[in-house]
Amino acid sequence: PNGAEPFVQDLIPAGVNCLGDENTVAQQNAAYLLGNLVLFGGQGLHSDSRALFHVLQALEPLLGRAAEVDQMMASLREQGREDEMPYEMIGLQAAIDNACGVVARILAVGAESKAIQASHVYPSLLNLLPLRRDLTENVAVFRAIAMVCHSDQACVLQTVPQLIHILCATVERMDGADGPQGLAMQQIGAILNALLAS
């Protein structure tokens, strides 16, 4: 799929710029745009390690806020006030999840084209999981992890306890097996099969 290839040169800078916006909806949309550009950007982008790393670096400030959001959520959960999460933090959770989807897509296309070594991206992605709000990104996340299970087992085997914890936490959060959640469950099954076979 390369339908976005003619627009990559213009839209990646725009998406990267919008990641720095103060509005979490703008950040979420920018991450979504970048994820689609990575997915549909064609072989030129998929094999361009500099461009892929540029997008990864642009995501770092947003992804760096994941710990802050997770701490706030844990604090509210402890107090029995989960429903009182400020709107801005809900938006930030979704933006971080969309950014995780971008990282997963970069991991998948970069590893497939050999532009990026899985060992450079996979551990960072795991540290951002499980997703918080936008569970539809689990499809991209677990598709990428399943690919790494098949292409770089040594990388995955070093993280089995963490990965199993993430898989269990993800399944617990899912409320059905329809649509994207069903696709994510299929990917989780593929990951578990790959782990059992290794």
Secondary structure by P-SEA (a helix, b strand, c coil): cccccccccccaaaaaaacccccaaaaaaaaaaaaaaaacccccccccaaaaaaaaaaaaaaaaaaaaaaaaaaaaaaacccccccaaaaaaaaaaaaaaaaaaaaaaaaaaaccccccccaaaaaaaccccccccaaaaaaaaaaaaaaccaaaaaacaaaaaaaaaaaaaacccccaaaaaaaaaaaaaaaaaaac
